[in-house]
Amino acid sequence: MEFHWFLPTYGDGRNIVGTDRAGRTEEEGLYARVRESDPYYLAQLARAAEQAGFSGVLLPTGFGSEDTFVITAGVAQQTRTLEYIVAFRAGLTLPAITAQMTGTLQRATRGRVRLNITTGGSPADQRAYGDFLDHDERYRRTDDFLTVLDLLWRGEPFGHEGSHFRNTVESPVDYGPRPPVYFAGSSDIAKDIAARHADVYLMYGEPPPVIRTRVEEMRERAAAYGRTLRFGVFMHVVTRETEREAYAEAARHLDTMTDEAVAATQRTLKAMDSVGQARVRDLHGGRHGAVEDLLVHPNVWAGIGLVRGGGGTALLGSHAQVAERIEEYADAGLDTLILNGYPALEEAYRVGELVLPRVGGAARRAVPAHAAS
């Protein structure tokens, strides 16, 4: 299993609620500076992840985040082996521009760039970008986008007339080798695109039995196209030496989640047309109770999803318990785990030094290909 960490391109802090990319978090109606998502802090965090034993980092995208390509270009120069999973919205740039940007980053980082293709699950976010397509049409555009990217990466002349993009390439450019493509989506159209285009299919952290079922389904879908997939999950981590200490930290997070903050977040999330986000909402049901009330599986906690979009579950427990749960996810079919904690810097060391060495068996870490060479 490969383990990746998270670079919060929208700001970081000790609390989950309200942190933005200027490093501000709302506490008792006031904004207090915490940690900005500037390149200096993100470079420090990337070095920490590398030193702590992670294979790579994910850079999330969104209207309120820093640009992932620009951040990667600067931060990657401060690390040696760390891989960068660069998230971006398909179709907001032309496929050829994306191939050019990715090829430049690959050469600058000596091949350490991976692409996380996102389609966008928030209509409000998409409208802020100037994109007014509905859910299925956005995915049809993503399909067309990935088709053109694959043609560009082949380095051969081609003509393409798709539903959203038309390209005529008579003199191909060498954009370098095709980077691994990470892709998420829970709707039928998204799963079909993943089966045909993705290398790694990403999911939110639902309980291991649910993940097992989804892995089996996606293996069948990919096999129908003569392909195979790898599988990954994005989750948060709340871990301490003992279960009691971990629960106390989770309770501290809950204490920062006011009823108003939970209600506001849930209104925003309900307006999204993301099927995956709806599945995460179903896990917690908007409940704002005790830590134990939000457990959806042993050591799998849905509390973070009360105030955060995207992946809203966390591995919760002692270091040994979290390692055991990781092994259960590996047994369910995962080979990629993307983790995050609050604050990301300190928790990268905690998880890398105190949890990952306890992981063994089916989930034993593989040495990244570039490091093995």
N, C-alpha and C positions, 0 to 999 in steps of 0.2 A: 504493500500500500504506500502511495505517495502522500505526504503530509505537506499542506501549504498553509500559510498564514494570510493575513488580511492587512492591506494598507488603506486606512480610512481617509479617502480623498475628500471627505466632507467635514473633517474635524474629528477630534478624539477627546476623551475625558474619562473620568472615573464613574460617571453616571451614564445611563442609556438615554435618558429623556433629553430631547431638544438640542443635542450638540450639533453645531453647524461648522462649515468649513473655515469660519473665522475663529474657531476655538471658543465659542460661547455656548453656555448651557443655561437654561432657565431654571432658577432656583428661587422659590418664594417670590415670583414676579420680577426678579432682577436677572440681568445677564452678567455672568461672571466669566472672565476669560479663563479658558482651560488650555487647550493646545490647538494651534492652527494647523491646517493641513498644508504647511509650506514644505518645499523640497528638503529643507534642512532636517525637519523632524521626520519626514517620511524616509529620508536616507538613513537616519539613525535607526528607525524601526526596521528597515530592510536589512541593515547589517545585523541587528539583533536576531531577526528571524533566521538569517544565514548561520550565525554563530550558534543558535539554539538547535540547529539540526533540521530545519524545514527545507524542503526541496524548492519551494517557490512561494510567491505571494500573488493574491488576487487584487487587482485594482478595480473597484466598482465604478459604475458610471451612473449619471443622472443629471438633471438640469441644475441641481445645486452642488454638484461635485466639480473638482478640478478636472481638466482634460487628462485622460489616462495616457495618451501617447506622449504628451509633453512631459508629464511627471516621470514616466518610464525612461525617457531619453536622458533625464538628469540623474535619477536615482540609480539606474543600473550601472552607471560609471563608478559608483561607490561600493559595489559588490563584485564578487568574482565568479561564483557558481550559481547564484540564485536565479530561478526562472521567474518570468513575469507574465501572469495571465491577464492580458489587457482587455477589459470589457469596453464595448462601444455599441452604439445603436446602429444596426444594419439599415442602410438605405438613407441615412442622413448625410452620408458622403457617397460619392460614386464608387463602384467597386474598384475601378482602376486607381483612383486616388488612395483607397485603402490598401491595395496591393503595393503601391509605391511607398506609402508610409511604413507599412509592415516590413517591406524589404530593407528600407533604410535602418529601421530599428534592429532587425536581425543582424545586419552587418555591424552595427555599432555595439551590439551586445554579444557578438559571436554566437548567435543562434539561440539566445535564451528567451525569446518571445513566443508566447502562445496567445491565441485569440479566443476571447469569450464573446460570442455573437449573441447580442440581446435584441429583442424585438420591441420591448416596451409594454408594460402592463397597466400603466396609468394614463388614461386619456388626457388628464389635465397636464401631466408632464409632457406628453407628446405635443399637445397644443402649444405649450410654451416654446417648444422647438420650432413650431410652425408646421407640424405634421398632423393632419386631420383625418387620416385613414382609420377605418374601424379595425377591430381585432383581427379578423381573418384576412383582410386585405393587407394589413401590415405583415402578416406571416407569409402571404403570397409574395410580397415584395422581398422578404428575407430569403425565400427560396430562390427567387430570381437572382438576387444579390450573390448568394453562395455559388450558384451555377456559374456566374460570370467570373467570380474569384477563382474557382477551380480551373476554368479555361485559361485565365491569365497565368496561373502558377504552372501550367503545363509548358509554357514558353513556345507555343506553336501558333501560326496564323489561324484566325477563326473569325467567323461572323456570327452574331447572336442577335435575335429579335425576340425578347421575352415580354412578359406582361408589364414590366416596369423599366427595363434597361435594354438599350440597343448598343451594340459594340461592333466595330469593324477594326480588327487588328491585322495589319499586313506585315508589319515589321515588329515581331515580339521583342519585349524587353525581359532580361533575366531578373526577376524579382527575388530570386533565391528559392530554396526549397519550401514546399508547403508547410506552414506551421501547424501544430496540432490545434484542432478546433473544438472548443468547449461550447456546449449548447444546452439550454434548459427550456422547458415548456411542458405543461401538463394537458393541454387541449389536444384533440385528435390531430389537428393540422400541425401543431408543433411537434408532436411525437413522430409524425411521418417525416417531417423535415429532418429531425435529428437522426432518424434511421438511415436516411439517404446521404447526409452530409457530415455529421459530427464524428469526432473521434472519441470524445468523452461526453456522456450524457449526464448533466448535473440535475440534482434534485434538492429540495429543501428537506430538513431533518425530521421526517416523519418516523414513527417507531420502526424498528428493524423488520418485523413481519410485513409491514406495508411496503417497505423498501424492497424486500425480497420479491414480492409480487410484481412490483414495477420493473425490477431488473429482468425478471423472466419475460414479462410482456415485451420490453424493449429489445431483448435478445431475439425474440421471434420476429419482431418487426424488421430489425436489421438483417436477419438471415434471409428474409424474403427478398431483399435487394442484394444478396450475396456479400453482406458486410458483417463485421463484428464491431462491437462497441465496448469501451471501458465506461465505468460508472463512478460518479462522485456525488458527495453531499456537502452542502454548506451548513455549518452549525456554529453556535457560540459555545464557549466553555466557561463554566464557573466551578473551579476546582481548588481544593485546599488539602492540607494534610489529613484532615478527618472529615467525615460526612457532616458532622455537626457544624464545623467551621464553614464548610461549603454552603450549607443551608442558611447559616447566618449571613453570608455574603449575598445570597439570593434574596433573603428577607430585606437586606439593606437596599437592594435594587428596587424591590417592590415598594418600599417606603418612599422612594422618589417618584413613584408613578401615581400622581394624583388622579382622582376620579375624572377631573376635567381633561387631563392629558390623555388618559385612556379613551375617553369618549371622543375626543377630537381625532385621535389616531384612527380609531375604528370607523368613524365616519369617512375619513379619507380612504381607508382600505376597502370599505364596502363599495366605494365609487369606482374602484379599479375593475378592469375586465380580465384580469389575470386569473386563470383557473388554479394555478399553483398557489397564488396568494389566498384564494378562497379556501383551499385545503388547509393552509396554515391557520386561518381564522377559525375553521371548524375544530381545530385541536384545543383551543382555549375557550372558544365560545363567548369571548368578551368577559369571562369571569375575572373578577379582581378580588381574590381572596388570599388565603395563606399559601405558602410555598407548596405544601403538599397537595393542595387542591389543583395545582397546575401541572402535576406530573402526569404524563401520558404513557409512560413506560418506565420501568426502573432506570433511574438516572437520566431520563429524558424529560426536560422541563420546558413548558410552553410559555412561561411568563414573559419572556422578552418580546414575544409577538404582540403583547398588549400595547406597546408603544413604539414598535419598530416595524417597518415594512420589510419585504424580502423574507429571508430566513429568520423565523422567530423562535426557533427552539434551541436549547442549550444542553450540552452534556453537563450534568450536575452531580457532584459527589466528591469523594476522596480521590486522590490521584490513582489509587489502585482500582477503584470502581469505574472511573472514567476510562482507564486503559482496558478494563474488562468489557465495557460497553463498545469501545472501538473494535475490539475483536469480534463482538457479535455483529456489528455492521459489516465487517470484512467477510464474515461467514455468510451474510445475506447477499454478498456479491459486489461489494464496493471495493475499488482499488485506489480511489482518490478521496481525500478528506480535506476540506478547506475550513479552517477554524478561525475564530475571532474571540477576543476578550476585551474587557474594559478595566483600565486603559490597555490599548493594544501592545504598548511597549513592554510593560512589566509582565503582562500575561503571556507574551511570546516566550520570555525566558522561563516563566513558571511551567508552562505546558511543555516546552521543548526539553527542559532539563529534568522535570519531575514526573511527567506523564509518558511521553513517547518512549523513554527507555524501558518502561514497564510493559509496553505493547510487544507481544510475541506471536508465535504461531502463524495463522493465516494472514495476520496483519503486519508481519515483520516488514520494516521499511526497506524498500529497494533503493539502491544507489542510483541517482539520476545518471542518464546515459552520458551527459557531458562530463560529469565528475569522474565516472569510471574510466574514461579515456585519458 
